[in-house]
Protein backbone atom coordinates (compact mmCIF):
# COMPACT_ATOMS: atom_id res chain seq x y z
CA UNK A 1 0.00 0.00 0.00
CA UNK A 2 1.09 3.57 -0.62
CA UNK A 3 2.41 5.63 2.24
CA UNK A 4 3.26 8.97 0.58
CA UNK A 5 0.47 11.16 1.93
CA UNK A 6 -0.96 14.20 0.17
CA UNK A 7 0.71 17.14 1.81
CA UNK A 8 -0.12 17.83 5.37
CA UNK A 9 -3.35 16.04 6.24
CA UNK A 10 -2.33 12.38 6.56
CA UNK A 11 -4.66 11.59 3.65
CA UNK A 12 -4.36 8.41 1.61
CA UNK A 13 -3.15 8.69 -1.98
CA UNK A 14 -5.58 7.48 -4.61
CA UNK A 15 -3.09 4.94 -5.91
CA UNK A 16 -0.81 2.45 -4.20
CA UNK A 17 2.82 1.88 -5.12
CA UNK A 18 1.89 -1.23 -7.07
CA UNK A 19 -0.41 0.88 -9.30
CA UNK A 20 -3.48 -0.80 -7.85
CA UNK A 21 -6.28 1.49 -6.83
CA UNK A 22 -6.86 2.08 -3.14
CA UNK A 23 -10.24 3.24 -1.95
CA UNK A 24 -10.37 6.70 -0.36
CA UNK A 25 -10.88 7.09 3.36
CA UNK A 26 -14.40 7.82 4.64
CA UNK A 27 -15.58 11.38 4.10
CA UNK A 28 -15.36 12.20 7.79
CA UNK A 29 -11.67 11.20 7.82
CA UNK A 30 -10.71 13.57 5.04
CA UNK A 31 -11.17 16.75 7.01
CA UNK A 32 -10.86 20.03 5.14
CA UNK A 33 -8.03 19.13 2.80
CA UNK A 34 -10.07 18.73 -0.37
CA UNK A 35 -9.12 22.07 -1.90
CA UNK A 36 -5.38 22.32 -1.25
CA UNK A 37 -4.14 25.35 -3.22
CA UNK A 38 -1.00 25.26 -5.33
CA UNK A 39 -0.04 28.46 -3.57
CA UNK A 40 0.88 28.16 0.12
CA UNK A 41 0.90 24.35 0.42
CA UNK A 42 2.50 23.12 3.61
CA UNK A 43 5.19 20.47 3.67
CA UNK A 44 7.97 19.56 1.23
CA UNK A 45 7.39 18.75 -2.47
CA UNK A 46 5.94 15.27 -2.86
CA UNK A 47 7.19 12.45 -5.04
CA UNK A 48 4.36 11.02 -7.12
CA UNK A 49 3.47 7.38 -6.63
CA UNK A 50 2.90 7.16 -10.39
CA UNK A 51 6.30 8.50 -11.51
CA UNK A 52 8.07 6.92 -14.45
CA UNK A 53 10.54 8.01 -17.11
CA UNK A 54 7.84 8.90 -19.63
CA UNK A 55 6.98 12.33 -18.30
CA UNK A 56 6.46 15.29 -20.59
CA UNK A 57 7.44 18.68 -19.17
CA UNK A 58 5.05 21.45 -20.17
CA UNK A 59 6.15 25.05 -19.91
CA UNK A 60 3.88 27.49 -18.16
CA UNK A 61 1.63 29.55 -20.39
CA UNK A 62 -0.73 32.47 -20.16
CA UNK A 63 -4.23 33.43 -21.05
CA UNK A 64 -6.24 31.81 -18.27
CA UNK A 65 -9.09 29.44 -19.04
CA UNK A 66 -11.13 31.37 -21.61
CA UNK A 67 -12.80 28.85 -23.98
CA UNK A 68 -10.98 28.33 -27.25
CA UNK A 69 -12.85 29.61 -30.29
CA UNK A 70 -12.49 29.78 -34.05
CA UNK A 71 -11.70 33.51 -34.04
CA UNK A 72 -13.64 36.68 -33.34
CA UNK A 73 -17.30 36.77 -32.34
CA UNK A 74 -19.58 37.11 -35.34
CA UNK A 75 -22.91 38.92 -35.43
CA UNK A 76 -26.24 38.44 -37.08
CA UNK A 77 -26.82 34.68 -37.32
CA UNK A 78 -29.76 32.65 -35.98
CA UNK A 79 -29.81 30.78 -32.71
CA UNK A 80 -29.39 27.02 -32.52
CA UNK A 81 -32.52 24.80 -32.57
CA UNK A 82 -34.42 24.75 -29.30
CA UNK A 83 -34.15 20.97 -28.99
CA UNK A 84 -30.34 21.26 -28.94
CA UNK A 85 -30.13 24.02 -26.37
CA UNK A 86 -30.12 21.66 -23.39
CA UNK A 87 -26.78 20.16 -24.43
CA UNK A 88 -23.34 21.59 -23.67
CA UNK A 89 -22.20 23.88 -26.48
CA UNK A 90 -19.42 26.26 -27.43
CA UNK A 91 -21.74 29.30 -27.42
CA UNK A 92 -25.41 30.25 -27.58
CA UNK A 93 -25.41 30.89 -31.31
CA UNK A 94 -26.45 34.10 -32.97
CA UNK A 95 -24.13 36.96 -32.05
CA UNK A 96 -22.09 34.57 -29.89
CA UNK A 97 -21.16 32.26 -32.76
CA UNK A 98 -17.44 31.97 -33.41
CA UNK A 99 -16.37 33.31 -36.77
CA UNK A 100 -14.85 30.79 -39.17
CA UNK A 101 -14.35 33.20 -42.08
CA UNK A 102 -15.69 36.50 -43.40
CA UNK A 103 -15.41 39.25 -45.99
CA UNK A 104 -17.18 42.59 -46.43
CA UNK A 105 -20.48 40.84 -47.24
CA UNK A 106 -20.68 37.42 -45.63
CA UNK A 107 -19.66 35.98 -42.28
CA UNK A 108 -19.66 32.27 -41.47
CA UNK A 109 -19.74 31.14 -37.84
CA UNK A 110 -19.95 27.82 -36.05
CA UNK A 111 -21.42 26.55 -32.77
CA UNK A 112 -20.38 23.12 -31.52
CA UNK A 113 -23.01 21.13 -29.62
CA UNK A 114 -21.71 18.11 -27.70
CA UNK A 115 -24.52 15.55 -27.62
CA UNK A 116 -23.91 12.25 -25.90
CA UNK A 117 -23.78 10.22 -29.12
CA UNK A 118 -22.73 12.76 -31.71
CA UNK A 119 -21.10 16.09 -32.33
CA UNK A 120 -23.43 18.66 -33.90
CA UNK A 121 -22.24 21.76 -35.77
CA UNK A 122 -24.56 24.71 -36.35
CA UNK A 123 -23.14 26.74 -39.24
CA UNK A 124 -24.42 30.33 -39.42
CA UNK A 125 -24.26 32.46 -42.56
CA UNK A 126 -24.87 36.17 -41.96
CA UNK A 127 -25.21 38.74 -44.72
CA UNK A 128 -23.89 42.07 -43.44
CA UNK A 129 -24.58 43.91 -46.68
CA UNK A 130 -27.40 46.26 -47.72
CA UNK A 131 -28.45 43.97 -50.58
CA UNK A 132 -29.17 40.24 -50.85
CA UNK A 133 -26.42 37.74 -51.64
CA UNK A 134 -27.28 34.86 -53.95
CA UNK A 135 -26.26 31.32 -54.84
CA UNK A 136 -24.44 30.74 -51.56
CA UNK A 137 -22.90 27.30 -52.02
CA UNK A 138 -20.72 25.74 -49.34
CA UNK A 139 -18.60 22.68 -50.09
CA UNK A 140 -17.45 20.80 -46.99
CA UNK A 141 -14.46 18.49 -46.97
CA UNK A 142 -14.83 16.19 -43.95
CA UNK A 143 -11.85 14.18 -42.69
CA UNK A 144 -11.71 10.60 -43.92
CA UNK A 145 -12.60 9.15 -40.52
CA UNK A 146 -15.80 11.19 -40.11
CA UNK A 147 -19.19 11.19 -41.77
CA UNK A 148 -21.51 14.21 -41.92
CA UNK A 149 -25.28 14.33 -42.24
CA UNK A 150 -28.01 16.94 -42.18
CA UNK A 151 -29.15 17.01 -38.60
CA UNK A 152 -32.87 16.74 -37.91
CA UNK A 153 -35.09 15.60 -35.07
CA UNK A 154 -35.86 12.41 -37.02
CA UNK A 155 -32.20 11.69 -37.67
CA UNK A 156 -31.32 12.40 -34.05
CA UNK A 157 -33.81 9.80 -32.82
CA UNK A 158 -32.84 7.21 -35.42
CA UNK A 159 -35.72 7.77 -37.81
CA UNK A 160 -35.59 8.68 -41.49
CA UNK A 161 -32.64 8.99 -43.82
CA UNK A 162 -29.48 10.94 -43.15
CA UNK A 163 -28.35 12.46 -46.46
CA UNK A 164 -24.76 13.58 -46.76
CA UNK A 165 -24.19 17.21 -45.81
CA UNK A 166 -21.12 17.94 -47.88
CA UNK A 167 -22.85 20.61 -50.01
CA UNK A 168 -24.97 23.35 -48.42
CA UNK A 169 -26.98 25.69 -50.64
CA UNK A 170 -28.83 28.94 -49.96
CA UNK A 171 -30.45 30.43 -53.06
CA UNK A 172 -30.52 33.82 -51.36
CA UNK A 173 -29.73 35.45 -48.04
CA UNK A 174 -31.55 38.75 -47.63
CA UNK A 175 -29.85 42.02 -46.73
CA UNK A 176 -28.90 41.90 -43.03
CA UNK A 177 -30.38 38.40 -42.97
CA UNK A 178 -28.98 35.04 -42.03
CA UNK A 179 -29.23 31.33 -42.74
CA UNK A 180 -28.32 28.27 -40.70
CA UNK A 181 -27.37 24.67 -41.49
CA UNK A 182 -27.17 22.09 -38.70
CA UNK A 183 -24.84 19.17 -39.33
CA UNK A 184 -24.32 15.97 -37.38
CA UNK A 185 -20.85 14.44 -37.16
CA UNK A 186 -20.18 10.79 -36.48
CA UNK A 187 -17.23 8.48 -36.76
CA UNK A 188 -16.76 6.39 -39.85
CA UNK A 189 -13.55 5.00 -38.38
CA UNK A 190 -12.63 5.79 -34.77
CA UNK A 191 -9.52 7.90 -34.38
CA UNK A 192 -7.83 9.60 -31.46
CA UNK A 193 -6.36 12.68 -33.11
CA UNK A 194 -7.52 16.24 -33.72
CA UNK A 195 -8.45 17.29 -37.24
CA UNK A 196 -10.19 20.06 -39.23
CA UNK A 197 -13.42 20.48 -41.12
CA UNK A 198 -12.40 22.37 -44.25
CA UNK A 199 -14.87 24.27 -46.40
CA UNK A 200 -15.22 26.67 -49.31
CA UNK A 201 -18.07 29.17 -49.70
CA UNK A 202 -18.87 30.61 -53.12
CA UNK A 203 -21.58 33.21 -53.68
CA UNK A 204 -22.65 36.27 -55.67
CA UNK A 205 -22.56 39.47 -53.66
CA UNK A 206 -25.12 42.27 -53.65
CA UNK A 207 -23.32 44.03 -56.49
CA UNK A 208 -23.40 40.95 -58.74
CA UNK A 209 -19.74 39.96 -58.32
CA UNK A 210 -18.69 36.37 -57.57
CA UNK A 211 -16.85 35.83 -54.31
CA UNK A 212 -15.16 32.95 -52.49
CA UNK A 213 -14.25 32.24 -48.88
CA UNK A 214 -12.53 29.29 -47.22
CA UNK A 215 -12.36 28.07 -43.63
CA UNK A 216 -10.89 25.35 -41.44
CA UNK A 217 -12.90 24.60 -38.31
CA UNK A 218 -10.77 22.77 -35.72
CA UNK A 219 -12.26 19.51 -34.47
CA UNK A 220 -10.34 18.94 -31.26
CA UNK A 221 -9.81 15.67 -29.45
CA UNK A 222 -12.09 17.02 -26.72
CA UNK A 223 -14.95 17.36 -29.23
CA UNK A 224 -15.02 13.57 -29.37
CA UNK A 225 -14.70 12.81 -25.65
CA UNK A 226 -17.74 12.14 -23.50
CA UNK A 227 -18.22 11.65 -19.73
CA UNK A 228 -17.98 8.11 -18.37
CA UNK A 229 -20.18 8.33 -15.28
CA UNK A 230 -18.67 5.85 -12.87
CA UNK A 231 -17.82 5.92 -9.18
CA UNK A 232 -14.48 5.60 -7.42
CA UNK A 233 -14.67 1.82 -6.98
CA UNK A 234 -15.46 1.31 -10.67
CA UNK A 235 -12.61 3.61 -11.60
CA UNK A 236 -10.22 1.55 -9.50
CA UNK A 237 -11.33 -1.66 -11.18
CA UNK A 238 -10.59 -0.16 -14.60
CA UNK A 239 -7.18 1.31 -13.72
CA UNK A 240 -5.17 -1.91 -13.89
CA UNK A 241 -6.84 -3.04 -17.11
CA UNK A 242 -5.85 0.12 -18.99
CA UNK A 243 -2.06 0.16 -19.09
CA UNK A 244 -1.27 2.56 -21.95
CA UNK A 245 -0.10 5.56 -19.96
CA UNK A 246 1.19 9.08 -20.47
CA UNK A 247 2.27 11.62 -17.85
CA UNK A 248 2.85 15.35 -17.91
CA UNK A 249 3.93 17.81 -15.23
CA UNK A 250 2.40 21.24 -15.69
CA UNK A 251 2.95 24.64 -14.11
CA UNK A 252 -0.55 26.08 -14.60
CA UNK A 253 -1.43 29.74 -14.87
CA UNK A 254 -5.15 29.67 -14.15
CA UNK A 255 -5.73 26.55 -12.08
CA UNK A 256 -4.93 26.89 -8.39
CA UNK A 257 -6.28 23.67 -6.86
CA UNK A 258 -7.48 20.16 -7.67
CA UNK A 259 -11.15 21.25 -7.69
CA UNK A 260 -10.16 23.91 -10.24
CA UNK A 261 -8.56 21.20 -12.37
CA UNK A 262 -11.64 19.01 -12.08
CA UNK A 263 -13.78 21.91 -13.28
CA UNK A 264 -11.54 22.18 -16.34
CA UNK A 265 -11.69 18.48 -17.19
CA UNK A 266 -15.45 18.52 -16.79
CA UNK A 267 -16.19 21.60 -18.89
CA UNK A 268 -13.38 21.62 -21.44
CA UNK A 269 -12.00 18.09 -21.65
CA UNK A 270 -15.61 16.90 -21.33
CA UNK A 271 -14.94 13.89 -19.12
CA UNK A 272 -16.64 12.98 -15.84
CA UNK A 273 -15.04 14.28 -12.60
CA UNK A 274 -15.26 11.18 -10.40
CA UNK A 275 -13.87 12.41 -7.07
CA UNK A 276 -11.53 14.87 -5.37
CA UNK A 277 -9.56 13.55 -2.42
CA UNK A 278 -7.19 15.99 -0.78
CA UNK A 279 -4.55 16.95 -3.34
CA UNK A 280 -5.59 14.36 -5.94
CA UNK A 281 -8.47 14.04 -8.34
CA UNK A 282 -9.74 11.40 -10.77
CA UNK A 283 -11.92 11.64 -13.88
CA UNK A 284 -13.19 9.23 -16.53
CA UNK A 285 -14.33 9.49 -20.13
CA UNK A 286 -15.00 7.54 -23.29
CA UNK A 287 -14.59 8.17 -26.99
CA UNK A 288 -17.69 9.31 -28.89
CA UNK A 289 -19.80 6.33 -30.02
CA UNK A 290 -17.28 3.95 -28.48
CA UNK A 291 -18.19 3.40 -24.81
CA UNK A 292 -15.67 0.56 -24.64
CA UNK A 293 -12.80 2.98 -25.31
CA UNK A 294 -12.32 4.15 -21.73
CA UNK A 295 -10.13 7.05 -20.67
CA UNK A 296 -8.87 7.48 -17.09
CA UNK A 297 -7.37 10.76 -15.83
CA UNK A 298 -5.53 11.27 -12.54
CA UNK A 299 -4.16 14.59 -11.30
CA UNK A 300 -2.02 15.32 -8.27
CA UNK A 301 -0.35 18.38 -6.75
CA UNK A 302 3.37 17.57 -6.59
CA UNK A 303 4.85 20.81 -5.26
CA UNK A 304 3.88 24.40 -4.66
CA UNK A 305 3.54 25.25 -8.35
CA UNK A 306 3.04 22.03 -10.31
CA UNK A 307 0.38 19.49 -11.17
CA UNK A 308 1.11 16.01 -12.43
CA UNK A 309 -1.37 14.57 -14.91
CA UNK A 310 -1.54 10.85 -15.65
CA UNK A 311 -3.76 9.52 -18.44
CA UNK A 312 -4.48 5.84 -19.04
CA UNK A 313 -6.44 4.05 -21.76
CA UNK A 314 -6.18 0.94 -23.89
CA UNK A 315 -4.42 2.80 -26.72
CA UNK A 316 -1.10 4.63 -26.44
CA UNK A 317 -1.93 7.29 -29.03
CA UNK A 318 -5.22 7.99 -27.27
CA UNK A 319 -3.44 8.45 -23.92
CA UNK A 320 -0.70 10.59 -25.48
CA UNK A 321 -3.08 12.96 -27.23
CA UNK A 322 -5.46 13.40 -24.31
CA UNK A 323 -2.59 14.03 -21.89
CA UNK A 324 -1.16 16.66 -24.21
CA UNK A 325 -4.58 18.27 -24.54
CA UNK A 326 -5.22 18.24 -20.79
CA UNK A 327 -1.85 19.89 -20.17
CA UNK A 328 -2.54 22.57 -22.78
CA UNK A 329 -5.84 23.47 -21.11
CA UNK A 330 -3.92 24.48 -17.99
CA UNK A 331 -1.58 26.93 -19.68
C-alpha positions as CSV (number, residue, x, y, z in Angstrom):
1,X,0.0,0.0,0.0
2,X,1.1,3.6,-0.6
3,X,2.4,5.6,2.2
4,X,3.3,9.0,0.6
5,X,0.5,11.2,1.9
6,X,-1.0,14.2,0.2
7,X,0.7,17.1,1.8
8,X,-0.1,17.8,5.4
9,X,-3.4,16.0,6.2
10,X,-2.3,12.4,6.6
11,X,-4.7,11.6,3.7
12,X,-4.4,8.4,1.6
13,X,-3.1,8.7,-2.0
14,X,-5.6,7.5,-4.6
15,X,-3.1,4.9,-5.9
16,X,-0.8,2.4,-4.2
17,X,2.8,1.9,-5.1
18,X,1.9,-1.2,-7.1
19,X,-0.4,0.9,-9.3
20,X,-3.5,-0.8,-7.9
21,X,-6.3,1.5,-6.8
22,X,-6.9,2.1,-3.1
23,X,-10.2,3.2,-2.0
24,X,-10.4,6.7,-0.4
25,X,-10.9,7.1,3.4
26,X,-14.4,7.8,4.6
27,X,-15.6,11.4,4.1
28,X,-15.4,12.2,7.8
29,X,-11.7,11.2,7.8
30,X,-10.7,13.6,5.0
31,X,-11.2,16.8,7.0
32,X,-10.9,20.0,5.1
33,X,-8.0,19.1,2.8
34,X,-10.1,18.7,-0.4
35,X,-9.1,22.1,-1.9
36,X,-5.4,22.3,-1.3
37,X,-4.1,25.3,-3.2
38,X,-1.0,25.3,-5.3
39,X,0.0,28.5,-3.6
40,X,0.9,28.2,0.1
41,X,0.9,24.4,0.4
42,X,2.5,23.1,3.6
43,X,5.2,20.5,3.7
44,X,8.0,19.6,1.2
45,X,7.4,18.7,-2.5
46,X,5.9,15.3,-2.9
47,X,7.2,12.5,-5.0
48,X,4.4,11.0,-7.1
49,X,3.5,7.4,-6.6
50,X,2.9,7.2,-10.4
51,X,6.3,8.5,-11.5
52,X,8.1,6.9,-14.5
53,X,10.5,8.0,-17.1
54,X,7.8,8.9,-19.6
55,X,7.0,12.3,-18.3
56,X,6.5,15.3,-20.6
57,X,7.4,18.7,-19.2
58,X,5.1,21.4,-20.2
59,X,6.2,25.0,-19.9
60,X,3.9,27.5,-18.2
61,X,1.6,29.5,-20.4
62,X,-0.7,32.5,-20.2
63,X,-4.2,33.4,-21.0
64,X,-6.2,31.8,-18.3
65,X,-9.1,29.4,-19.0
66,X,-11.1,31.4,-21.6
67,X,-12.8,28.8,-24.0
68,X,-11.0,28.3,-27.2
69,X,-12.9,29.6,-30.3
70,X,-12.5,29.8,-34.0
71,X,-11.7,33.5,-34.0
72,X,-13.6,36.7,-33.3
73,X,-17.3,36.8,-32.3
74,X,-19.6,37.1,-35.3
75,X,-22.9,38.9,-35.4
76,X,-26.2,38.4,-37.1
77,X,-26.8,34.7,-37.3
78,X,-29.8,32.7,-36.0
79,X,-29.8,30.8,-32.7
80,X,-29.4,27.0,-32.5
81,X,-32.5,24.8,-32.6
82,X,-34.4,24.8,-29.3
83,X,-34.1,21.0,-29.0
84,X,-30.3,21.3,-28.9
85,X,-30.1,24.0,-26.4
86,X,-30.1,21.7,-23.4
87,X,-26.8,20.2,-24.4
88,X,-23.3,21.6,-23.7
89,X,-22.2,23.9,-26.5
90,X,-19.4,26.3,-27.4
91,X,-21.7,29.3,-27.4
92,X,-25.4,30.3,-27.6
93,X,-25.4,30.9,-31.3
94,X,-26.4,34.1,-33.0
95,X,-24.1,37.0,-32.1
96,X,-22.1,34.6,-29.9
97,X,-21.2,32.3,-32.8
98,X,-17.4,32.0,-33.4
99,X,-16.4,33.3,-36.8
100,X,-14.8,30.8,-39.2
101,X,-14.3,33.2,-42.1
102,X,-15.7,36.5,-43.4
103,X,-15.4,39.3,-46.0
104,X,-17.2,42.6,-46.4
105,X,-20.5,40.8,-47.2
106,X,-20.7,37.4,-45.6
107,X,-19.7,36.0,-42.3
108,X,-19.7,32.3,-41.5
109,X,-19.7,31.1,-37.8
110,X,-20.0,27.8,-36.1
111,X,-21.4,26.6,-32.8
112,X,-20.4,23.1,-31.5
113,X,-23.0,21.1,-29.6
114,X,-21.7,18.1,-27.7
115,X,-24.5,15.6,-27.6
116,X,-23.9,12.2,-25.9
117,X,-23.8,10.2,-29.1
118,X,-22.7,12.8,-31.7
119,X,-21.1,16.1,-32.3
120,X,-23.4,18.7,-33.9
121,X,-22.2,21.8,-35.8
122,X,-24.6,24.7,-36.3
123,X,-23.1,26.7,-39.2
124,X,-24.4,30.3,-39.4
125,X,-24.3,32.5,-42.6
126,X,-24.9,36.2,-42.0
127,X,-25.2,38.7,-44.7
128,X,-23.9,42.1,-43.4
129,X,-24.6,43.9,-46.7
130,X,-27.4,46.3,-47.7
131,X,-28.4,44.0,-50.6
132,X,-29.2,40.2,-50.8
133,X,-26.4,37.7,-51.6
134,X,-27.3,34.9,-53.9
135,X,-26.3,31.3,-54.8
136,X,-24.4,30.7,-51.6
137,X,-22.9,27.3,-52.0
138,X,-20.7,25.7,-49.3
139,X,-18.6,22.7,-50.1
140,X,-17.5,20.8,-47.0
141,X,-14.5,18.5,-47.0
142,X,-14.8,16.2,-44.0
143,X,-11.9,14.2,-42.7
144,X,-11.7,10.6,-43.9
145,X,-12.6,9.2,-40.5
146,X,-15.8,11.2,-40.1
147,X,-19.2,11.2,-41.8
148,X,-21.5,14.2,-41.9
149,X,-25.3,14.3,-42.2
150,X,-28.0,16.9,-42.2
151,X,-29.1,17.0,-38.6
152,X,-32.9,16.7,-37.9
153,X,-35.1,15.6,-35.1
154,X,-35.9,12.4,-37.0
155,X,-32.2,11.7,-37.7
156,X,-31.3,12.4,-34.0
157,X,-33.8,9.8,-32.8
158,X,-32.8,7.2,-35.4
159,X,-35.7,7.8,-37.8
160,X,-35.6,8.7,-41.5
161,X,-32.6,9.0,-43.8
162,X,-29.5,10.9,-43.1
163,X,-28.3,12.5,-46.5
164,X,-24.8,13.6,-46.8
165,X,-24.2,17.2,-45.8
166,X,-21.1,17.9,-47.9
167,X,-22.9,20.6,-50.0
168,X,-25.0,23.3,-48.4
169,X,-27.0,25.7,-50.6
170,X,-28.8,28.9,-50.0
171,X,-30.5,30.4,-53.1
172,X,-30.5,33.8,-51.4
173,X,-29.7,35.4,-48.0
174,X,-31.5,38.8,-47.6
175,X,-29.9,42.0,-46.7
176,X,-28.9,41.9,-43.0
177,X,-30.4,38.4,-43.0
178,X,-29.0,35.0,-42.0
179,X,-29.2,31.3,-42.7
180,X,-28.3,28.3,-40.7
181,X,-27.4,24.7,-41.5
182,X,-27.2,22.1,-38.7
183,X,-24.8,19.2,-39.3
184,X,-24.3,16.0,-37.4
185,X,-20.9,14.4,-37.2
186,X,-20.2,10.8,-36.5
187,X,-17.2,8.5,-36.8
188,X,-16.8,6.4,-39.8
189,X,-13.5,5.0,-38.4
190,X,-12.6,5.8,-34.8
191,X,-9.5,7.9,-34.4
192,X,-7.8,9.6,-31.5
193,X,-6.4,12.7,-33.1
194,X,-7.5,16.2,-33.7
195,X,-8.5,17.3,-37.2
196,X,-10.2,20.1,-39.2
197,X,-13.4,20.5,-41.1
198,X,-12.4,22.4,-44.2
199,X,-14.9,24.3,-46.4
200,X,-15.2,26.7,-49.3
201,X,-18.1,29.2,-49.7
202,X,-18.9,30.6,-53.1
203,X,-21.6,33.2,-53.7
204,X,-22.6,36.3,-55.7
205,X,-22.6,39.5,-53.7
206,X,-25.1,42.3,-53.7
207,X,-23.3,44.0,-56.5
208,X,-23.4,41.0,-58.7
209,X,-19.7,40.0,-58.3
210,X,-18.7,36.4,-57.6
211,X,-16.9,35.8,-54.3
212,X,-15.2,33.0,-52.5
213,X,-14.2,32.2,-48.9
214,X,-12.5,29.3,-47.2
215,X,-12.4,28.1,-43.6
216,X,-10.9,25.3,-41.4
217,X,-12.9,24.6,-38.3
218,X,-10.8,22.8,-35.7
219,X,-12.3,19.5,-34.5
220,X,-10.3,18.9,-31.3
221,X,-9.8,15.7,-29.4
222,X,-12.1,17.0,-26.7
223,X,-15.0,17.4,-29.2
224,X,-15.0,13.6,-29.4
225,X,-14.7,12.8,-25.7
226,X,-17.7,12.1,-23.5
227,X,-18.2,11.6,-19.7
228,X,-18.0,8.1,-18.4
229,X,-20.2,8.3,-15.3
230,X,-18.7,5.8,-12.9
231,X,-17.8,5.9,-9.2
232,X,-14.5,5.6,-7.4
233,X,-14.7,1.8,-7.0
234,X,-15.5,1.3,-10.7
235,X,-12.6,3.6,-11.6
236,X,-10.2,1.6,-9.5
237,X,-11.3,-1.7,-11.2
238,X,-10.6,-0.2,-14.6
239,X,-7.2,1.3,-13.7
240,X,-5.2,-1.9,-13.9
241,X,-6.8,-3.0,-17.1
242,X,-5.9,0.1,-19.0
243,X,-2.1,0.2,-19.1
244,X,-1.3,2.6,-21.9
245,X,-0.1,5.6,-20.0
246,X,1.2,9.1,-20.5
247,X,2.3,11.6,-17.9
248,X,2.8,15.4,-17.9
249,X,3.9,17.8,-15.2
250,X,2.4,21.2,-15.7
251,X,2.9,24.6,-14.1
252,X,-0.6,26.1,-14.6
253,X,-1.4,29.7,-14.9
254,X,-5.2,29.7,-14.2
255,X,-5.7,26.5,-12.1
256,X,-4.9,26.9,-8.4
257,X,-6.3,23.7,-6.9
258,X,-7.5,20.2,-7.7
259,X,-11.2,21.3,-7.7
260,X,-10.2,23.9,-10.2
261,X,-8.6,21.2,-12.4
262,X,-11.6,19.0,-12.1
263,X,-13.8,21.9,-13.3
264,X,-11.5,22.2,-16.3
265,X,-11.7,18.5,-17.2
266,X,-15.4,18.5,-16.8
267,X,-16.2,21.6,-18.9
268,X,-13.4,21.6,-21.4
269,X,-12.0,18.1,-21.6
270,X,-15.6,16.9,-21.3
271,X,-14.9,13.9,-19.1
272,X,-16.6,13.0,-15.8
273,X,-15.0,14.3,-12.6
274,X,-15.3,11.2,-10.4
275,X,-13.9,12.4,-7.1
276,X,-11.5,14.9,-5.4
277,X,-9.6,13.5,-2.4
278,X,-7.2,16.0,-0.8
279,X,-4.6,16.9,-3.3
280,X,-5.6,14.4,-5.9
281,X,-8.5,14.0,-8.3
282,X,-9.7,11.4,-10.8
283,X,-11.9,11.6,-13.9
284,X,-13.2,9.2,-16.5
285,X,-14.3,9.5,-20.1
286,X,-15.0,7.5,-23.3
287,X,-14.6,8.2,-27.0
288,X,-17.7,9.3,-28.9
289,X,-19.8,6.3,-30.0
290,X,-17.3,4.0,-28.5
291,X,-18.2,3.4,-24.8
292,X,-15.7,0.6,-24.6
293,X,-12.8,3.0,-25.3
294,X,-12.3,4.1,-21.7
295,X,-10.1,7.1,-20.7
296,X,-8.9,7.5,-17.1
297,X,-7.4,10.8,-15.8
298,X,-5.5,11.3,-12.5
299,X,-4.2,14.6,-11.3
300,X,-2.0,15.3,-8.3
301,X,-0.3,18.4,-6.8
302,X,3.4,17.6,-6.6
303,X,4.8,20.8,-5.3
304,X,3.9,24.4,-4.7
305,X,3.5,25.3,-8.4
306,X,3.0,22.0,-10.3
307,X,0.4,19.5,-11.2
308,X,1.1,16.0,-12.4
309,X,-1.4,14.6,-14.9
310,X,-1.5,10.9,-15.7
311,X,-3.8,9.5,-18.4
312,X,-4.5,5.8,-19.0
313,X,-6.4,4.1,-21.8
314,X,-6.2,0.9,-23.9
315,X,-4.4,2.8,-26.7
316,X,-1.1,4.6,-26.4
317,X,-1.9,7.3,-29.0
318,X,-5.2,8.0,-27.3
319,X,-3.4,8.4,-23.9
320,X,-0.7,10.6,-25.5
321,X,-3.1,13.0,-27.2
322,X,-5.5,13.4,-24.3
323,X,-2.6,14.0,-21.9
324,X,-1.2,16.7,-24.2
325,X,-4.6,18.3,-24.5
326,X,-5.2,18.2,-20.8
327,X,-1.8,19.9,-20.2
328,X,-2.5,22.6,-22.8
329,X,-5.8,23.5,-21.1
330,X,-3.9,24.5,-18.0
331,X,-1.6,26.9,-19.7
